[in-house]
Amino acid sequence: MLIRAATTTDIEAISALITHLTQAYIAPTCTDVGAETLVKAMSIEALTRYFAEGYQYYVALNAVAELAGVVGIKDNSHLYHLFVADHAKGEGLSRQLWEHAKVQCLAKGNPGTFTVNSAVNALPVYQHFGFVPLGDIRERGGIRDIPMQLVL
């Protein structure tokens, strides 16, 4: 699996992947309004804005150069997106993407503190990475998540 920095030419494929996975796995834990908000936040337009605002994205490509996963980091410290395609699940790719992004953040000056707003059903994944919940499940605008932090 090749992991590389994403470019603006990857935006359409990233949007397609994360929109599909959001609709399948995260939207059912939200209200209808929250699900709609989340899906809009995965659009090509939204991702174009994230790239312009300096979010760092890394993509994982399989042997035939298909997008298998993506990780996005905001402000060199907030794990904003972490998605792995269904066909690539069970291969440790989410860990590989996270480790790659973490190393990049540390190299760019992050002192070792990271945050994530975990989807309710992703809590075990982030706990496995070492993140700890900062509170209970919260709901904001119909989106249910759990704020978490990792201090190295």
N, C-alpha and C positions, 0 to 999 in steps of 0.2 A: 504494500500500500504506500503510495506516494503522498506525503503531506507537504503542501507548499502554501505560500502566502496567496490569498485570493486577490484577484484584480477585478476591475469593473466589468470585464468580459465574462466573469463568473456570476454576476448578479442574477441573471435570468434563471440559471440552473439552481442557484442557491434558493431563490424565492420559490421555485416550483417544489423543491424538496421540502423546505421547512413549512410551506403552506400545507402541503399534503399531510405531513406528520403532525402538525398542529391540529388540523381538522380531525385526524384520526385519534390522537392520544390526549391532547390537552383541552381542546374545546369541550369535550363531554364533562369536564370537571368545572366548567364555568357556566354562568348564565348565558342566555342567548345574546345579550348585549356584550358581555365580556368576550364571548367567542368571536363575535363580529369584530370587536376591537383588536383582538389578537391576530386574526387573519389579515386585517388591514396592515398591521405592523409587520407582516411578512411579505408585503407586496414589493414589486420591483421598485416602485417609487419610494417606499420607506427604506429599502436597502440602499438605494442610490443616495438617499439622504444620510444614512449611517456611514457609508463610505466617505462622503463629503465631509462629515463631522469628525472623521479620524478614527472611527471604530476599526479595530484590526480583525480581519477575518482570515482563517486558514481553512483550506479544503483538503479532503482526503479523496484521492482518485484510485480506483481499482486498476487491475492490469489492462483493461481495455479503455482506460481513461474516463470511466463513468464516475460521476459524483457519488461517493459513498458516505460522506459525512462532512460536517462543517462546524466550526467553532468561531464565535465572535466575541470580542472583548471590547468593552467600553472603558475609557479613561485608564487604560493600562492596569485595571484592577477588578473590574466587574464582569463576571462571566455572563454575557448577555444572551448568547445562543449556543446550544450544543445539541446537534441533531445527527443521528446516524440512520441511514436508509435501512428499511426493513431487510433488504437482501444482504446487508453487511452486519446485522446484529449478531451478537454472540461471539465476535472475534476480538473483543477488547478494543474496538476502535474508539469508543467514547473516551476511554482512558488515554489512548495514544494522542487523540486530539487535545484533550485537556492538558496532558503533560507537555505537549509541544507549545501550546499557548502559554502555559505557566512559565516555561523556560524563556520564551520570548519576552514576556512581561518583566521577569526578573532581570534579564539582560538590558532592558530599557529603563531600569531604575526602580521598579516596584520593590518596596522593602520587605515583602513577604506576606502581605495581607490581601485577601481576595474576598469578594462577596458574590452571591448569586441569589436570585429570587426563584426558588425551585418550584416547578410544577408539582402539584400534590403527589402525583404518581411517580415523580422522578426523585423523591426524597432519598430512597435507599442508594441510588447511584451516587449522589453528591456526598452522602455520609460515608460511602466507601472511599471516596476521594479525600476524606478528612474534614469536610465542611461540617459545621455544627449549627443547628437551628438557633436563631436569635429570638424566636418567639413561636407562637402557634400559627396555624393556618389563618391567613387574613384574606379579606375580600376587598378589592378596590376596583370600582367600576365593573363589577361582575366577574373579575378575574381573580381566581383563588390561587394563592401561592404561599410559600414559606420562605421568609428571609433567612439566609444562612451566611456564615463567614468561615473562612479558613485563615488561620495565622500559622505561618511556618515556623 
